């Protein structure tokens, strides 16, 4: 468990909104600092009264708190990683990173510059909210491989304008059966088309067993999205893109991140070449 590895001179940055995470403070030899999407979170308020440092999302700003002292670092909508403040799970990541930097002595101005110049692209954050325009659709790659991460991703894409949505889904084999079913349920509730692939990280399971559990989750929803099982990653991604409607959002829950990026870019380039050939 990571908090156990914090040295006596170090800091553990914990999510105050999750009781199980916050309880990890008992395992920390060093110091504990917390973040929250709510400045009125009871844990944050209690720690502020004791003069402890926290980072919160406050009136649209990433804000450092210490006792009664408050300083706004930057407006979330100005931070590229948050996609205009729409990606709440990215705001949480920004809060944690801001806090880690602040307690290690980095100035507010330097933190602000870092936040406003760091972009979520395949070069800087591979596999984390990577958008690529491919033909007439948009591909979004993200490494969301548990129900909490997938729910956060779905919350984000629900704010996007795309009318149609497809997901290429796989789940690592070391997840619990209920977790795998829940991944399928989230997919069934939020996507028109679902492509189930085997994925690389089977971790002792049979790919068909994982696919069956995902299908069970989809069936729980009572909805009838189009479902295809295509084991090979490139074939699964290519199928999703090939049959995408104009303006569709194709989400891939990244498997081997460099490979997925390469597959999508290769398919994009092939489509571009065909378009250019027809224009000559």
LINBELVEN-V634285 format. One record per backbone hydrogen bond with DSSP energy under -1.0 kcal/mol. NH is the residue of the N-H (numbers start at 1). CO is the residue of the C=O. If there is no record, write none. Layout:
NH:CO ; NH:CO
//
This chain:
4:1 ; 5:2 ; 6:3 ; 10:7 ; 12:31 ; 14:33 ; 16:35 ; 18:15 ; 22:18 ; 23:19 ; 24:21 ; 25:22 ; 26:23 ; 27:24 ; 28:25 ; 31:10 ; 33:12 ; 35:14 ; 36:55 ; 41:38 ; 45:41 ; 46:42 ; 47:43 ; 48:44 ; 49:45 ; 51:48 ; 52:47 ; 54:65 ; 55:34 ; 56:63 ; 57:36 ; 58:61 ; 61:58 ; 62:74 ; 63:56 ; 64:71 ; 65:54 ; 66:69 ; 69:66 ; 71:64 ; 73:62 ; 74:62 ; 76:60 ; 78:75 ; 79:76 ; 82:79 ; 83:80 ; 86:83 ; 87:82 ; 88:86 ; 91:87 ; 92:88 ; 93:89 ; 94:90 ; 95:91 ; 96:92 ; 97:93 ; 98:94 ; 99:95 ; 100:96 ; 101:97 ; 102:98 ; 103:99 ; 105:102 ; 106:101 ; 111:107 ; 112:108 ; 113:109 ; 114:110 ; 115:111 ; 116:112 ; 121:119 ; 125:121 ; 128:125 ; 130:141 ; 132:139 ; 134:137 ; 137:134 ; 138:248 ; 139:132 ; 140:250 ; 141:130 ; 142:252 ; 143:127 ; 144:142 ; 150:146 ; 151:147 ; 152:148 ; 153:149 ; 154:150 ; 155:151 ; 156:152 ; 157:153 ; 158:154 ; 159:156 ; 160:157 ; 166:249 ; 167:193 ; 168:251 ; 169:195 ; 173:201 ; 175:172 ; 180:176 ; 181:177 ; 182:178 ; 183:179 ; 184:180 ; 185:181 ; 186:182 ; 187:183 ; 188:184 ; 189:185 ; 191:187 ; 192:165 ; 193:165 ; 194:226 ; 195:167 ; 196:228 ; 197:169 ; 198:231 ; 202:200 ; 205:202 ; 210:206 ; 211:207 ; 212:208 ; 213:209 ; 214:210 ; 215:211 ; 216:212 ; 217:213 ; 218:214 ; 219:215 ; 220:216 ; 221:218 ; 222:219 ; 226:192 ; 228:194 ; 230:196 ; 236:232 ; 237:233 ; 238:234 ; 239:235 ; 240:236 ; 241:237 ; 242:238 ; 243:239 ; 244:241 ; 247:136 ; 248:245 ; 249:164 ; 250:138 ; 251:166 ; 252:140 ; 253:168 ; 254:142 ; 254:252 ; 260:256 ; 261:257 ; 262:258 ; 263:259 ; 264:260 ; 265:261 ; 266:262 ; 267:263 ; 268:264 ; 269:265 ; 270:266 ; 271:267 ; 272:268 ; 273:269 ; 274:270 ; 275:271 ; 276:272 ; 277:273 ; 278:274 ; 279:275
//
